[in-house]
Amino acid sequence: MSKVLIIGAGGVGRVVTYKCAQHPEVFSEIMLASRTVSKCEDIVRDVARDTGHQHLSTAAVDAENVPELVALIRSFGPKLLIHVALPYQDLTIMDACLETGVHYLDTANYEPKDEAKFEYSWQWAYQDRFKEAGLLAVLGCGFDPGVTSIFTARAAKHHFDEIHYLDIVDCNGGDHGKAFATNFNPEINIREITQKGRFYENGQWIETEPHEISKMLSYPNIGERNSYLIYHEELESLVKNYPTIKRARFWMTFGEEYLTHLRVIQNIGMASIEPINYQGKEIVPLQFLKAVLPDPGDLGDNYVGETSIGCRIRGMKDGKEKTYYIWNNCSHQAAFEETGTQGVSYTTGVPAMLGAMMVLTGEWSGKGVFNVEEFNPDPFLDQLGENGLVWHEKENIDLEL
Ligand SMILES: NC(=O)c1ccc[n+]([C@@H]2O[C@H](COP(=O)([O-])OP(=O)(O)OC[C@H]3O[C@@H](n4cnc5c(N)ncnc54)[C@H](OP(=O)(O)O)[C@@H]3O)[C@@H](O)[C@H]2O)c1
């Protein structure tokens, strides 16, 4: 029985709050805090109605303000903080956790606001401070990063002596009926997918132009989709933690219509993160664009189809080469019926809750900063299906890659 503080009342925060409230035996008291408290109140009202959890509360907090965070944490007294606001706040929240003696868990690595740069260096630099404080920081416990890293850990533990080739494949086969929308925070999402592609081969990182490399891949229950090589943050920790990997890549599907919109957005300068002066006020074009795009949390209504995310792996077992595919498909409609939001928020929120459960029940422990593949994957994967994300695996099949 533990108190948990969730920060961030977006689509992912909604799912995390629902999922924690479904386990009152672990999460006995839950507080949801965010910049706009009315968003927390809306979520908590729905969660209380649907789950009957008796100890839910809300608060307003600016997660970029350490003293404000420290005061809130001290007044509530959680054992663990689940950070599902934005990656810009990772470091201030980690600072506040250190100051108050609280374990930390997030779903996305730190990004400075003025540079779209995805790397773990800033958070790995907290290793000694978390260790000395006897605290645990769990990094990247969403779906990707998160479940994809835990799928890789399962492959390494149960299926391979050496992993040689890792391809993470992420398909959204859903249709929300809008001309253009992103499935999670538009600012973070557009920063991620408009950057240069990058993959790891023979000890080196190889850079590509954005969306330069693509391949038609088939996804279970969805069919063939054009998949583009992009950089994704879990590649960095996975090649470090599994040094036998010779090549690691990440593929994401995009429709032609989506890419056309994206090209126009970039060509007219709306994806820029450089501030401009507009009528005497400084604005960031990408932040303005976020304000006019659909809120990802509102996409659930009429969203049909499924996501399919998994790992395709080639390596050695008992002296022979083998292939292995492990994946989950998630229905947008089922996610919406359960939590009032779409599948991308759902596939991120469920693992965040489960990671928190692993820490609070002692299944995952340690002192310092950890990426999720460093923990035992078994207790997590044992519970993933019954918490809404059923997974499947196949051996010795054509991986198409
Ligand atoms: N690993 C994965 O698989 C994965 C997948 C998708 C998303 N993610 C991550 O999940 C996180 C949440 O995504 P989302 O789609 O839920 O985003 P979202 O809908 O934009 O929600 C973010 C929430 O954070 C709040 N917030 C922003 N700045 C804040 C601040 N300074 N202090 C307090 N609260 C603040 C926002 O408040 P306002 O409402 O007041 O703006 C908003 O409610 C992001 O970090 C994203 O990168 C991870």
The ligand as a MOL file (V3000), in Angstrom:
LIG
                    3D

  0  0  0     0  0            999 V3000
M  V30 BEGIN CTAB
M  V30 COUNTS 48 52 0 0 0
M  V30 BEGIN ATOM
M  V30 1 N 7.5830 6.0350 -24.1420 0
M  V30 2 C 6.5020 6.1190 -24.8690 0
M  V30 3 O 6.0520 5.1260 -25.4360 0
M  V30 4 C 5.7750 7.4240 -25.0280 0
M  V30 5 C 4.7550 7.5120 -25.9890 0
M  V30 6 C 3.9930 8.6750 -26.0420 0
M  V30 7 C 4.2720 9.7350 -25.1830 0
M  V30 8 N 5.3080 9.6340 -24.2830 0 CHG=1
M  V30 9 C 5.6140 10.7400 -23.3470 0
M  V30 10 O 4.5210 10.8840 -22.4540 0
M  V30 11 C 4.4830 12.2230 -21.9770 0
M  V30 12 C 3.0490 12.7390 -21.9840 0
M  V30 13 O 2.5050 12.6720 -23.2940 0
M  V30 14 P 1.0090 13.1800 -23.5740 0
M  V30 15 O 0.6450 12.7690 -24.9460 0
M  V30 16 O 0.1340 12.8090 -22.4270 0 CHG=-1
M  V30 17 O 1.2510 14.7610 -23.5720 0
M  V30 18 P 0.1740 15.9310 -23.3280 0
M  V30 19 O -1.1970 15.4340 -23.6540 0
M  V30 20 O 0.6980 17.1430 -23.9680 0
M  V30 21 O 0.2320 16.0940 -21.7220 0
M  V30 22 C 1.3100 16.6710 -21.0630 0
M  V30 23 C 0.7790 17.2560 -19.7670 0
M  V30 24 O 1.8960 17.8050 -19.0500 0
M  V30 25 C 1.5090 19.0440 -18.5390 0
M  V30 26 N 2.6290 19.9590 -18.3860 0
M  V30 27 C 3.3780 20.5280 -19.3670 0
M  V30 28 N 4.2930 21.3480 -18.8450 0
M  V30 29 C 4.1250 21.2900 -17.4980 0
M  V30 30 C 4.7620 21.9210 -16.4030 0
M  V30 31 N 5.7820 22.7700 -16.5690 0
M  V30 32 N 4.3180 21.6320 -15.1590 0
M  V30 33 C 3.2980 20.7820 -14.9580 0
M  V30 34 N 2.6520 20.1540 -15.9520 0
M  V30 35 C 3.0650 20.4150 -17.2050 0
M  V30 36 C 0.5630 19.6160 -19.5430 0
M  V30 37 O -0.1820 20.6080 -18.8840 0
M  V30 38 P -1.1880 21.6260 -19.6520 0
M  V30 39 O -2.3760 20.7760 -19.9320 0
M  V30 40 O -1.4310 22.6960 -18.6780 0
M  V30 41 O -0.4560 22.0540 -20.9150 0
M  V30 42 C -0.2140 18.3860 -19.9860 0
M  V30 43 O -1.3340 18.1550 -19.1770 0
M  V30 44 C 5.4520 13.0070 -22.8920 0
M  V30 45 O 6.6590 13.1850 -22.1770 0
M  V30 46 C 5.7130 12.0870 -24.0430 0
M  V30 47 O 6.9970 12.2860 -24.5890 0
M  V30 48 C 6.0450 8.4890 -24.1760 0
M  V30 END ATOM
M  V30 BEGIN BOND
M  V30 1 1 1 2
M  V30 2 2 2 3
M  V30 3 1 2 4
M  V30 4 1 4 5
M  V30 5 2 4 48
M  V30 6 2 5 6
M  V30 7 1 6 7
M  V30 8 2 7 8
M  V30 9 1 8 9
M  V30 10 1 8 48
M  V30 11 1 9 10
M  V30 12 1 9 46
M  V30 13 1 10 11
M  V30 14 1 11 12
M  V30 15 1 11 44
M  V30 16 1 12 13
M  V30 17 1 13 14
M  V30 18 2 14 15
M  V30 19 1 14 16
M  V30 20 1 14 17
M  V30 21 1 17 18
M  V30 22 2 18 19
M  V30 23 1 18 20
M  V30 24 1 18 21
M  V30 25 1 21 22
M  V30 26 1 22 23
M  V30 27 1 23 24
M  V30 28 1 23 42
M  V30 29 1 24 25
M  V30 30 1 25 26
M  V30 31 1 25 36
M  V30 32 1 26 27
M  V30 33 1 26 35
M  V30 34 2 27 28
M  V30 35 1 28 29
M  V30 36 1 29 30
M  V30 37 2 29 35
M  V30 38 1 30 31
M  V30 39 2 30 32
M  V30 40 1 32 33
M  V30 41 2 33 34
M  V30 42 1 34 35
M  V30 43 1 36 37
M  V30 44 1 36 42
M  V30 45 1 37 38
M  V30 46 2 38 39
M  V30 47 1 38 40
M  V30 48 1 38 41
M  V30 49 1 42 43
M  V30 50 1 44 45
M  V30 51 1 44 46
M  V30 52 1 46 47
M  V30 END BOND
M  V30 END CTAB
M  END
